[in-house]
Amino acid sequence: MMEEQCILLLDGDTEFRALLGAVLNARGYRVLEAASAQAATTVLLTESPDLVIVDGLLPDLPGVEWIESIRQGDAETLIVYLSAFWRDLATFQRLTQELGVSLVAYKPLDPLVFAETIGRLLKLEPRRTDSVPPTVGSAPAEPPDTLRARMAQLREAYTLELPGKLDELEARIDEARQRPDAAKQAASSAHRLRGTAGAYGFKLVGVLAGKIEDLLSEYQSSPLRVRRNLWTEISRALEDARLAARSQGSTSRVGLQSMDTVSAGTILFVDDDADVRRTAKLFLRKQLLDVCVAGSAPEALHKAASIKLAAAIVDVHLKERSGFDLCRELRELPGKENLPLVLMSGDQRLETRVAATQVGASLFIEKPLREDVLSLAVQQIVDETSARHGRVLLLEDDPDFAKHAELLLQANDIDTRAIVTPAELPSALEEFRPDLLLLDIDLPNTSGVDVCKALRMSVQWQTLPILMITAHVDDDMRIEAFRSGANDFISKPVLEEEFNARVDMQLMHARLLQERAERDPLSGLMLRRPFLEALEQRLSEAHRNETPLALALIDIDHFKQVNDGFGHTYGDTVIAGLGRLLRQRFRHEDLRCRWGGEEFIVVLPGQKAELLERALGRVLKELSEMRFEASDRTTFSVTASAGVAARPDDGLSAEALIRRADRRLYQAKSNGRNRIVGPSSHYPDESRSGFRKQHIA
């Protein structure tokens, strides 16, 4: 039986060791734990771990010094260094070049992603034959359900203990205020929260604890020259952390899901100009996106290794390393082979743009950065990542080629339908609603060129991408295909790589054009006209199949007060926030529309009103728990009300359903707001309606 690989986890935080240890155990590793440098040294007298994970700030010794001490007698063991913040390039180079550290990772980290990185390290490095004694009957890796249950238990326990940890931090801060020599203990408490809270899903608590640690470090360096407002800033950060702990604790299940499933992830922004990083962070956080910034290529690589990324935005002209090289290295990290990349530069030459495409960048944006361009680029790339791969309809009378093409498409997760004759085309287009038509030119009794011309005469299908396929390769046939309205042309026999590339390109362009024409740029949801067209199609399907359909009309409560009190920019942030929730919390086939102003519509085909009420209730609860920050550091929250209608009881047409949902929305507003009124149930008012604000600056 293959030997277990052994990992020594050296960290002074019990909760962090418990969480990461559970994940590593579930992957089949034998995990040894140590809470201090002295304890870890004792472990190494009897054990020879394959890999050691070391926190940078240990209770009895800095992590760097402990690594230096063991390297005097052991130059081979793999070491991963953990830190709650990026120190400087010199420290990084000392760790990686002088001390042979394999990876520098940053807290808070996603334990599941980090465990994958550890697995990659252990597979890449040669195993030492004397590292671990043989283990007889070692336990198999835990199944995913067991790991989820274990992580749920750990997070629930941490949620209950977090208020006590904040009380302890407050007590140590009070001591430090009276006695400068107590500041080190207070900073240590803040450091533990900084690194651990985020790993358990309390990201904001971790960020605020980090702010407290930095302020206490400032105090330690010059206790006799304390800034006038330093203790005020510490107190405010602590109070904000308490608020964040309470609000996030009430949504612990949402937080747990984010630890255990693939989510949109974090946007990595890399630029060596601190002002550009601050500006970009502000822009992206207004879109309610998680943002991680890095000032150099090494910092970016090692932050990326321990967090889940939705996309990376990289400056072409970094000082230490070119942005092009960094993009290549980012995609070499485990699990990031297809990471969406955006490159930015003030250099607009064609050569620069061509180089961007050669490293796999999806978009190229110009500097200086503009908020609207950056926001649009990120929304587009995140939407593309989470969107379905497309639907392709194939009209081909050769069964062997049709089968081969279907296999190629399905291997790329593309929904595919094949038909044999042009007579089947009208109904297939209406029912399947393809994003691309693959059309053979040589069809029985007609020509694909004539079929293409006929489609281009229909308003409905004028913009449908058409890729023509033929065994004829002469120039006249190509010209005739393009004149008939084909978007592209490929000849038989097809090369697999060329076929996939041409299909992907047409699907990408179709999706981009559709998004721009049909999406509200602020909320990312459908506009009214395309929504009504899609709703009519869903209603036709429901009528044909005799299936239900549920529709909800949503309105943000007291939205005028938000605009009047904080300005339209922050009203837009609320719109973007609700739009993001509606995009992420429903299925792709569900329709979501910004109906106008602060009104939205959600449609669930095939579902009854009760299910929509429950699903929407969870979303509106999430909205009420979100905190929005205005320019003066005032924070506020909002609620929303909704009315639900369902086919067939409330009507069979779009007009009838929207009218009934609007009446129920009015009833929800009249009954006190912050509730959902449906055909037979009322969503309970769990908190007072309207928006609430609190000054935190």
WOHU-V784244 format. One record per residue. RES is the residue in one small letter. SS is DSSP state (A for helix, B for strand, O for the rest). PHI is phi in radians with two decimals (NA if undefined). OMEGA is omega in degrees with one decimal (NA if undefined). Layout:
BEGIN
<<RES | SS | PHI | OMEGA> <RES | SS | PHI | OMEGA>>
END
This chain:
BEGIN
<<m | O | NA | -178.9> <m | O | -1.16 | -177.6> <e | O | -1.20 | 171.8> <e | O | -1.21 | 171.0> <q | O | -1.55 | -172.0> <c | B | -1.94 | 179.3> <i | B | -2.18 | 172.8> <l | B | -1.71 | -178.7> <l | B | -1.86 | -176.8> <l | B | -1.91 | -178.4> <d | O | -2.74 | -177.6> <g | O | -1.37 | -176.8> <d | O | -1.71 | -176.6> <t | A | -1.05 | -176.9> <e | A | -1.15 | 179.1> <f | A | -1.15 | 178.2> <r | A | -1.08 | -178.6> <a | A | -1.12 | -177.4> <l | A | -1.20 | -178.1> <l | A | -1.17 | 177.7> <g | A | -1.08 | 178.7> <a | A | -1.09 | -178.8> <v | A | -1.21 | 179.7> <l | A | -1.18 | 175.5> <n | A | -1.05 | -178.9> <a | A | -1.13 | 178.1> <r | O | -1.56 | 173.8> <g | O | 1.66 | 178.1> <y | O | -1.51 | 170.2> <r | B | -1.56 | -172.7> <v | B | -1.92 | 171.9> <l | B | -1.79 | -177.6> <e | B | -2.10 | 174.2> <a | B | -2.52 | -177.0> <a | O | -1.69 | -177.2> <s | O | -2.60 | 178.3> <a | A | -1.08 | -179.6> <q | A | -1.10 | 179.5> <a | A | -1.12 | -179.8> <a | A | -1.17 | 178.5> <t | A | -1.09 | 177.3> <t | A | -1.10 | 178.9> <v | A | -1.04 | -176.3> <l | A | -1.20 | 176.1> <l | O | -1.23 | -176.8> <t | O | -2.08 | -176.7> <e | O | -2.14 | 176.4> <s | O | -2.21 | -176.3> <p | O | -1.15 | 175.2> <d | O | -1.29 | -176.1> <l | B | -2.64 | 178.1> <v | B | -2.13 | 175.7> <i | B | -1.84 | -172.0> <v | B | -2.13 | 173.6> <d | B | -1.35 | -176.5> <g | O | -1.25 | -177.3> <l | B | -2.16 | -179.9> <l | O | -1.66 | -176.6> <p | O | -1.08 | -173.9> <d | O | -2.03 | -175.2> <l | O | -2.90 | 172.6> <p | B | -1.07 | -177.9> <g | A | -1.00 | -179.5> <v | A | -1.08 | -179.0> <e | A | -1.18 | 178.0> <w | A | -1.14 | 178.1> <i | A | -1.06 | 179.2> <e | A | -1.04 | -178.4> <s | A | -1.18 | -177.9> <i | A | -1.36 | 178.3> <r | A | -1.18 | 178.4> <q | O | -1.15 | 179.5> <g | O | -2.07 | -176.9> <d | O | -2.55 | -178.3> <a | O | -1.74 | -170.6> <e | O | -1.86 | -173.5> <t | O | -1.04 | 177.2> <l | B | -1.18 | 179.5> <i | B | -2.26 | 172.6> <v | B | -2.02 | -177.3> <y | B | -1.82 | 179.3> <l | B | -1.88 | 177.3> <s | B | -2.49 | 177.2> <a | O | -1.53 | -179.6> <f | O | -2.77 | 176.2> <w | O | -1.36 | -178.2> <r | O | -1.50 | 179.7> <d | O | -2.90 | -176.7> <l | A | -1.15 | -179.3> <a | A | -1.10 | 177.9> <t | A | -1.10 | 179.4> <f | A | -1.05 | -179.1> <q | A | -1.16 | 177.2> <r | A | -1.10 | -179.7> <l | A | -1.10 | -171.9> <t | A | -1.44 | -175.3> <q | A | -1.70 | -177.4> <e | A | -1.42 | -173.6> <l | O | -1.72 | 174.0> <g | O | 1.17 | 177.0> <v | O | -1.26 | -175.9> <s | O | -1.38 | -176.4> <l | B | -2.66 | 170.7> <v | B | -1.93 | -176.7> <a | B | -2.09 | -171.0> <y | B | -2.16 | 174.1> <k | O | -1.51 | -3.6> <p | O | -1.29 | 179.2> <l | O | -2.09 | 174.6> <d | O | -1.39 | -174.0> <p | A | -1.06 | -179.1> <l | A | -1.24 | 177.9> <v | A | -1.14 | -179.3> <f | A | -1.11 | 178.8> <a | A | -1.10 | 176.0> <e | A | -1.11 | 178.5> <t | A | -1.12 | 177.6> <i | A | -1.07 | 178.3> <g | A | -1.04 | 178.4> <r | A | -1.12 | 179.0> <l | A | -1.05 | -177.0> <l | A | -1.20 | 178.1> <k | A | -1.33 | -176.8> <l | A | -1.28 | -176.1> <e | O | -1.49 | 178.1> <p | O | -1.16 | 178.9> <r | O | -1.31 | 172.7> <r | O | -1.52 | -175.2> <t | O | -1.25 | -177.3> <d | O | -1.79 | -170.5> <s | O | -1.29 | -174.8> <v | O | -2.39 | 176.7> <p | O | -1.14 | -179.7> <p | O | -0.98 | 179.9> <t | O | -2.01 | -179.1> <v | O | -1.60 | 176.2> <g | O | 1.07 | -179.5> <s | O | -1.14 | -175.9> <a | O | -1.21 | 176.8> <p | O | -1.22 | 177.1> <a | O | -1.05 | -179.9> <e | O | -1.14 | 173.9> <p | O | -1.19 | -177.5> <p | A | -0.94 | -178.2> <d | A | -1.10 | 178.6> <t | A | -1.14 | 178.6> <l | A | -1.10 | 178.9> <r | A | -1.04 | -179.9> <a | A | -1.13 | 179.3> <r | A | -1.11 | 179.6> <m | A | -1.14 | 178.0> <a | A | -1.10 | 178.8> <q | A | -1.10 | -178.8> <l | A | -1.12 | -178.2> <r | A | -1.23 | 177.9> <e | A | -1.08 | 178.2> <a | A | -1.14 | -180.0> <y | A | -1.14 | 178.9> <t | A | -1.05 | 179.5> <l | A | -1.23 | -176.4> <e | A | -1.50 | -173.6> <l | A | -1.03 | 177.9> <p | A | -1.00 | 178.2> <g | A | -1.15 | 178.1> <k | A | -1.16 | 177.4> <l | A | -1.21 | 174.8> <d | A | -1.09 | 179.1> <e | A | -1.08 | 178.4> <l | A | -1.08 | 179.4> <e | A | -1.07 | 179.7> <a | A | -1.10 | 179.8> <r | A | -1.22 | 176.5> <i | A | -1.12 | 178.1> <d | A | -1.06 | 177.5> <e | A | -1.12 | -178.8> <a | A | -1.12 | 179.5> <r | A | -1.16 | 179.2> <q | A | -1.50 | -175.7> <r | O | -2.30 | -179.2> <p | A | -0.98 | -178.2> <d | A | -1.22 | 178.1> <a | A | -1.54 | -177.1> <a | A | -1.14 | -178.9> <k | A | -1.10 | 178.6> <q | A | -1.14 | 178.7> <a | A | -1.12 | 178.8> <a | A | -1.11 | 178.4> <s | A | -1.14 | 177.0> <s | A | -1.11 | 178.8> <a | A | -1.13 | 179.9> <h | A | -1.08 | 179.6> <r | A | -1.09 | 177.4> <l | A | -1.14 | -179.1> <r | A | -0.99 | -175.9> <g | A | -1.49 | -170.5> <t | A | -1.75 | -175.2> <a | O | -1.01 | -179.7> <g | A | -1.11 | 179.0> <a | A | -1.13 | 177.5> <y | A | -1.59 | 176.6> <g | O | 1.73 | -179.3> <f | O | -1.71 | -172.8> <k | A | -1.06 | -176.0> <l | A | -1.14 | 176.6> <v | A | -1.05 | 178.7> <g | A | -1.09 | 178.8> <v | A | -1.08 | -178.4> <l | A | -1.20 | 175.1> <a | A | -1.10 | 176.1> <g | A | -1.10 | 177.2> <k | A | -1.10 | 178.7> <i | A | -1.11 | 179.0> <e | A | -1.05 | -179.9> <d | A | -1.08 | 179.5> <l | A | -1.16 | 177.6> <l | A | -1.18 | 176.3> <s | A | -1.13 | 175.9> <e | A | -1.06 | 179.3> <y | A | -1.15 | 179.9> <q | A | -1.08 | -176.4> <s | A | -1.22 | 179.3> <s | O | -2.61 | -176.0> <p | O | -1.13 | -178.9> <l | O | -1.54 | -180.0> <r | O | -2.19 | -176.9> <v | O | -1.35 | 174.2> <r | O | -1.06 | -175.2> <r | O | -0.99 | -173.7> <n | O | -1.79 | -176.1> <l | A | -1.08 | -178.5> <w | A | -1.19 | 175.5> <t | A | -1.13 | 178.7> <e | A | -1.10 | 179.3> <i | A | -1.11 | -179.3> <s | A | -1.10 | 180.0> <r | A | -1.16 | 178.7> <a | A | -1.09 | 178.6> <l | A | -1.15 | 178.8> <e | A | -1.15 | 176.5> <d | A | -1.09 | 178.5> <a | A | -1.11 | 177.0> <r | A | -1.12 | 178.9> <l | A | -1.08 | -180.0> <a | A | -1.12 | 179.8> <a | A | -1.11 | -180.0> <r | A | -1.17 | -176.3> <s | A | -1.22 | 179.5> <q | A | -1.29 | 178.3> <g | A | -1.10 | 179.5> <s | O | -1.28 | 177.7> <t | O | -2.09 | -174.6> <s | A | -1.06 | -179.3> <r | A | -1.18 | 176.0> <v | A | -1.08 | 179.6> <g | A | -1.07 | -180.0> <l | A | -1.14 | 179.6> <q | A | -1.05 | -179.0> <s | A | -1.16 | 177.9> <m | A | -1.39 | -167.2> <d | A | -2.01 | -176.9> <t | O | -2.25 | 177.7> <v | O | -1.35 | 179.2> <s | O | -1.98 | 179.9> <a | O | -1.03 | 177.1> <g | O | 1.53 | -173.2> <t | B | -1.86 | 173.5> <i | B | -1.57 | 175.3> <l | B | -1.60 | -179.2> <f | B | -2.05 | -173.7> <v | B | -2.11 | 177.0> <d | O | -2.77 | -178.2> <d | O | -1.49 | 175.4> <d | O | -1.69 | -176.2> <a | A | -1.08 | 179.6> <d | A | -1.15 | 178.0> <v | A | -1.13 | 179.1> <r | A | -1.09 | 179.6> <r | A | -1.09 | -179.8> <t | A | -1.10 | -178.9> <a | A | -1.11 | -180.0> <k | A | -1.08 | 178.1> <l | A | -1.10 | -180.0> <f | A | -1.02 | -173.3> <l | A | -1.27 | 178.7> <r | A | -1.23 | 173.4> <k | A | -1.13 | 175.2> <q | O | -1.53 | 178.9> <l | O | 1.05 | 178.2> <l | O | -1.82 | 172.6> <d | O | -1.30 | -174.9> <v | B | -2.23 | 173.4> <c | B | -2.18 | -177.9> <v | B | -1.88 | 177.6> <a | B | -2.46 | -177.5> <g | O | -1.76 | -179.9> <s | O | -2.71 | 179.1> <a | A | -1.13 | 178.4> <p | A | -1.05 | 178.7> <e | A | -1.07 | -179.5> <a | A | -1.10 | -177.7> <l | A | -1.09 | -174.5> <h | A | -1.45 | 169.8> <k | A | -1.25 | -178.5> <a | A | -1.11 | -176.8> <a | O | -1.20 | -173.1> <s | O | -2.04 | 177.8> <i | O | -2.29 | 178.3> <k | O | -1.52 | -174.9> <l | B | -1.91 | 172.1> <a | B | -1.54 | -178.4> <a | B | -2.97 | 174.4> <a | B | -2.18 | 176.2> <i | B | -1.99 | -168.6> <v | B | -2.23 | 173.3> <d | B | -1.28 | -178.8> <v | O | -1.14 | -169.6> <h | O | -1.85 | 174.0> <l | O | -1.46 | -174.5> <k | O | -1.25 | -173.6> <e | O | -1.36 | -173.7> <r | O | -2.74 | -178.9> <s | O | -1.20 | 178.0> <g | A | -1.06 | 178.2> <f | A | -1.13 | 178.6> <d | A | -1.11 | 179.6> <l | A | -1.08 | 179.1> <c | A | -1.05 | 178.4> <r | A | -1.08 | -178.1> <e | A | -1.22 | 177.1> <l | A | -1.06 | -178.3> <r | O | -1.34 | 174.3> <e | O | -1.54 | 178.2> <l | O | -1.23 | -179.0> <p | O | -1.06 | 177.8> <g | O | 1.41 | -176.5> <k | O | -2.11 | -178.4> <e | O | -1.09 | -178.8> <n | O | -1.99 | -179.1> <l | O | -1.01 | 176.3> <p | O | -1.12 | -175.8> <l | B | -2.12 | 173.1> <v | B | -2.18 | 177.3> <l | B | -1.86 | -179.4> <m | B | -2.35 | -178.3> <s | B | -2.88 | 170.2> <g | O | -1.49 | 178.8> <d | O | -1.52 | -174.4> <q | O | -1.73 | -178.6> <r | O | -1.13 | -179.7> <l | A | -1.06 | -178.9> <e | A | -1.05 | 180.0> <t | A | -1.18 | 180.0> <r | A | -1.17 | 178.1> <v | A | -1.11 | 178.2> <a | A | -1.08 | 178.0> <a | A | -1.11 | 178.8> <t | A | -1.18 | -176.8> <q | A | -1.23 | 175.9> <v | O | -1.68 | 174.4> <g | O | 1.62 | 179.7> <a | O | -1.20 | 178.3> <s | O | -1.48 | -176.2> <l | B | -2.43 | 176.4> <f | B | -2.29 | -179.1> <i | B | -2.11 | -173.2> <e | B | -1.57 | 172.5> <k | O | -1.93 | 4.8> <p | O | -1.19 | -175.3> <l | O | -1.19 | 170.5> <r | O | -1.98 | -175.7> <e | A | -1.02 | -175.8> <d | A | -1.14 | -179.3> <v | A | -1.20 | 179.8> <l | A | -1.10 | -179.5> <s | A | -1.10 | 179.8> <l | A | -1.13 | -179.2> <a | A | -1.11 | -178.4> <v | A | -1.18 | 179.6> <q | A | -1.06 | -178.5> <q | A | -1.13 | -174.7> <i | A | -1.27 | 176.9> <v | A | -1.21 | 178.4> <d | A | -1.10 | 179.4> <e | A | -1.11 | -178.9> <t | A | -1.13 | -175.4> <s | A | -1.57 | -175.6> <a | O | -1.35 | 174.7> <r | O | -1.19 | -175.2> <h | O | -1.42 | 176.1> <g | O | 2.01 | 177.4> <r | B | -2.11 | -179.9> <v | B | -2.17 | 175.3> <l | B | -1.78 | -176.5> <l | B | -2.02 | 174.3> <l | B | -1.83 | -172.2> <e | O | -2.65 | -177.7> <d | O | -1.61 | 177.3> <d | O | -1.58 | -174.5> <p | A | -1.11 | -179.6> <d | A | -1.17 | 179.3> <f | A | -1.17 | -179.5> <a | A | -1.04 | -179.7> <k | A | -1.13 | 179.4> <h | A | -1.10 | -179.6> <a | A | -1.13 | 178.7> <e | A | -1.08 | 179.8> <l | A | -1.12 | 178.6> <l | A | -1.10 | -178.5> <l | A | -1.19 | -177.9> <q | A | -1.17 | 176.3> <a | A | -1.13 | 177.4> <n | O | -1.75 | 177.6> <d | O | 1.04 | 178.0> <i | O | -1.78 | 175.9> <d | B | -1.16 | -172.0> <t | B | -2.33 | 170.6> <r | B | -2.41 | -179.3> <a | B | -2.00 | 173.2> <i | B | -2.22 | -171.7> <v | O | -1.87 | -173.8> <t | O | -2.12 | 176.5> <p | A | -1.04 | -179.9> <a | A | -1.11 | 179.5> <e | A | -1.40 | -169.8> <l | A | -1.13 | -176.4> <p | A | -0.99 | -178.7> <s | A | -1.22 | 179.1> <a | A | -1.15 | 177.7> <l | A | -1.09 | -177.0> <e | A | -1.21 | -175.9> <e | A | -1.45 | -173.1> <f | A | -1.51 | -179.9> <r | O | 0.88 | -174.6> <p | O | -1.25 | 172.6> <d | O | -1.64 | -179.1> <l | B | -2.68 | 175.1> <l | B | -1.96 | 170.6> <l | B | -1.65 | -168.6> <l | B | -2.18 | 175.5> <d | B | -1.29 | 179.2> <i | O | -1.29 | -174.8> <d | B | -1.64 | -179.8> <l | B | -1.95 | 178.6> <p | O | -1.17 | 174.1> <n | O | 1.22 | 177.6> <t | B | -2.79 | -179.9> <s | B | -2.02 | 175.1> <g | A | -1.05 | 177.2> <v | A | -1.10 | 179.1> <d | A | -1.17 | 177.2> <v | A | -1.08 | 179.8> <c | A | -1.10 | 178.6> <k | A | -1.06 | -179.1> <a | A | -1.13 | 178.9> <l | A | -1.12 | -178.3> <r | A | -1.23 | 175.0> <m | O | -1.44 | 179.6> <s | O | -1.60 | 179.9> <v | A | -1.00 | -175.4> <q | A | -1.14 | -173.0> <w | A | -2.03 | -179.0> <q | O | -1.13 | -176.3> <t | O | -1.78 | 179.1> <l | O | -1.14 | 177.8> <p | B | -1.10 | -179.5> <i | B | -2.21 | 176.7> <l | B | -1.92 | -176.9> <m | B | -1.53 | -177.8> <i | B | -2.24 | 179.1> <t | B | -2.76 | 173.9> <a | O | -1.50 | 178.9> <h | O | -1.46 | -176.2> <v | O | -2.13 | -177.5> <d | O | -1.31 | -175.2> <d | A | -1.10 | -178.4> <d | A | -1.05 | -179.4> <m | A | -1.17 | 178.1> <r | A | -1.07 | -178.7> <i | A | -1.10 | -180.0> <e | A | -1.12 | 178.9> <a | A | -1.09 | -179.1> <f | A | -1.20 | 178.5> <r | A | -1.16 | 180.0> <s | O | -1.33 | 177.8> <g | O | 2.00 | 178.2> <a | O | -1.21 | 177.3> <n | O | -1.51 | -177.8> <d | B | -2.73 | -171.0> <f | B | -2.56 | 176.3> <i | B | -2.45 | -175.7> <s | B | -1.84 | 175.4> <k | O | -1.55 | -7.1> <p | O | -1.27 | -174.5> <v | O | -1.49 | 168.5> <l | O | -1.43 | -175.3> <e | A | -1.00 | -178.2> <e | A | -1.12 | 180.0> <e | A | -1.18 | 179.5> <f | A | -1.03 | 179.7> <n | A | -1.08 | -178.2> <a | A | -1.14 | -178.8> <r | A | -1.20 | 177.3> <v | A | -1.11 | -179.4> <d | A | -1.04 | -178.7> <m | A | -1.12 | 179.8> <q | A | -1.17 | 178.2> <l | A | -1.13 | -179.9> <m | A | -1.12 | 179.8> <h | A | -1.14 | 179.2> <a | A | -1.11 | -179.6> <r | A | -1.13 | -179.3> <l | A | -1.12 | 179.8> <l | A | -1.12 | -180.0> <q | A | -1.14 | 180.0> <e | A | -1.06 | -176.9> <r | A | -1.16 | -177.4> <a | A | -1.42 | -169.3> <e | A | -1.99 | -173.0> <r | B | -1.89 | 170.1> <d | O | -1.30 | -174.0> <p | O | -1.13 | -177.1> <l | O | -1.38 | -176.8> <s | O | -1.59 | -176.0> <g | O | 1.34 | -178.1> <l | O | -1.78 | -179.4> <m | B | -1.12 | 171.4> <l | O | -1.42 | -171.5> <r | A | -1.09 | -174.8> <r | A | -1.10 | 178.5> <p | A | -1.12 | 177.3> <f | A | -1.11 | -179.0> <l | A | -1.10 | 176.8> <e | A | -1.11 | 179.5> <a | A | -1.15 | 179.3> <l | A | -1.11 | 177.6> <e | A | -1.05 | 178.6> <q | A | -1.13 | 179.8> <r | A | -1.14 | 178.1> <l | A | -1.19 | 176.7> <s | A | -1.09 | 177.9> <e | A | -1.11 | 179.9> <a | A | -1.11 | 179.1> <h | A | -1.17 | -178.0> <r | A | -1.17 | -176.2> <n | A | -1.71 | -178.6> <e | O | 0.97 | 179.6> <t | O | -2.00 | -179.3> <p | O | -1.35 | 175.6> <l | B | -2.74 | -179.1> <a | B | -2.07 | -176.5> <l | B | -2.36 | 178.4> <a | B | -2.24 | 173.5> <l | B | -1.86 | -172.5> <i | B | -2.06 | 178.1> <d | B | -2.39 | 178.7> <i | B | -1.29 | -176.8> <d | O | -1.23 | 174.0> <h | O | 0.90 | -176.2> <f | A | -1.15 | 178.9> <k | A | -1.06 | 179.7> <q | A | -1.17 | 176.2> <v | A | -1.14 | 180.0> <n | A | -1.09 | -177.8> <d | A | -1.24 | -175.4> <g | A | -1.45 | -174.1> <f | A | -2.12 | -178.6> <g | O | 1.86 | -175.2> <h | A | -1.16 | 178.2> <t | A | -1.04 | -178.1> <y | A | -1.43 | 168.2> <g | A | -1.11 | 176.9> <d | A | -1.10 | 178.4> <t | A | -1.11 | 177.2> <v | A | -1.14 | 177.6> <i | A | -1.00 | -179.8> <a | A | -1.10 | -179.4> <g | A | -1.14 | 178.6> <l | A | -1.17 | 177.7> <g | A | -1.03 | 179.8> <r | A | -1.13 | 177.7> <l | A | -1.05 | -178.5> <l | A | -1.15 | 178.0> <r | A | -1.20 | -171.0> <q | A | -1.58 | -170.2> <r | O | -1.77 | 178.9> <f | O | -2.22 | -179.1> <r | O | -1.31 | 179.0> <h | O | -1.08 | -176.4> <e | O | -1.30 | 176.6> <d | O | -1.31 | -179.3> <l | B | -1.65 | 176.9> <r | B | -2.35 | -170.9> <c | B | -2.39 | 165.4> <r | B | -1.53 | -172.2> <w | B | -1.24 | 179.7> <g | B | 2.68 | 179.0> <g | O | 1.02 | 179.8> <e | O | -1.78 | 179.8> <e | B | -1.80 | -179.1> <f | B | -2.35 | 174.9> <i | B | -2.27 | 173.7> <v | B | -2.16 | 178.5> <v | B | -2.20 | 176.1> <l | B | -1.97 | 176.6> <p | B | -1.15 | 176.2> <g | O | 1.36 | -176.4> <q | O | -2.14 | 178.3> <k | O | -1.56 | -175.1> <a | A | -1.08 | -176.2> <e | A | -1.05 | -179.5> <l | A | -1.16 | 178.7> <l | A | -1.10 | 178.3> <e | A | -1.05 | -178.9> <r | A | -1.16 | -178.8> <a | A | -1.12 | -179.4> <l | A | -1.20 | 177.2> <g | A | -1.03 | 178.5> <r | A | -1.15 | -179.2> <v | A | -1.13 | -178.7> <l | A | -1.21 | 173.5> <k | A | -1.18 | 175.3> <e | A | -1.04 | 179.1> <l | A | -1.04 | -177.4> <s | A | -1.14 | -178.8> <e | A | -1.64 | 176.3> <m | O | -1.32 | 178.0> <r | O | -2.02 | 179.1> <f | B | -1.88 | -176.2> <e | B | -1.98 | 178.6> <a | O | -1.53 | -175.0> <s | O | -1.12 | -179.1> <d | O | -1.61 | -180.0> <r | O | 1.24 | 171.2> <t | B | -1.27 | 176.8> <t | B | -1.87 | 178.6> <f | B | -2.56 | 175.7> <s | B | -2.30 | -177.3> <v | O | -2.32 | 171.1> <t | O | -2.16 | 178.3> <a | B | -2.52 | 178.0> <s | B | -2.10 | -178.1> <a | B | -2.60 | 170.6> <g | B | -2.11 | -174.8> <v | B | -2.05 | 174.8> <a | B | -2.29 | -175.8> <a | B | -2.47 | 171.1> <r | B | -1.51 | 7.9> <p | O | -1.71 | -170.3> <d | O | -1.10 | -176.6> <d | O | -1.71 | 178.9> <g | O | 2.43 | -178.7> <l | O | -1.93 | -177.6> <s | O | -1.84 | 176.7> <a | A | -1.06 | -178.9> <e | A | -1.06 | -178.5> <a | A | -1.14 | -178.5> <l | A | -1.19 | 179.9> <i | A | -1.16 | 179.1> <r | A | -1.11 | 179.7> <r | A | -1.18 | 177.6> <a | A | -1.10 | 178.9> <d | A | -1.13 | 177.4> <r | A | -1.10 | -179.4> <r | A | -1.25 | 173.8> <l | A | -1.11 | 177.3> <y | A | -1.05 | 178.0> <q | A | -1.12 | 178.0> <a | A | -1.09 | 178.5> <k | A | -1.15 | -178.0> <s | A | -1.16 | -177.3> <n | O | -1.51 | 174.9> <g | O | 2.08 | 179.1> <r | O | 1.17 | -179.2> <n | O | 0.92 | 179.7> <r | O | -2.75 | 176.8> <i | B | -2.06 | 175.7> <v | B | -1.98 | 179.9> <g | O | -2.08 | -177.5> <p | O | -1.02 | -175.5> <s | O | -2.42 | -176.5> <s | O | -2.49 | 176.5> <h | B | -2.03 | 175.1> <y | O | -1.37 | -174.2> <p | O | -1.14 | 178.2> <d | O | -1.42 | -174.2> <e | O | -1.51 | 177.8> <s | O | -2.69 | -176.0> <r | O | -1.17 | -172.8> <s | O | -1.44 | 175.9> <g | O | 1.65 | 177.6> <f | O | -2.01 | -177.8> <r | B | -2.06 | -179.5> <k | B | -2.33 | 178.4> <q | B | -2.63 | -179.2> <h | B | -1.48 | -176.2> <i | O | -2.01 | -175.7> <a | O | -1.48 | NA>>
END
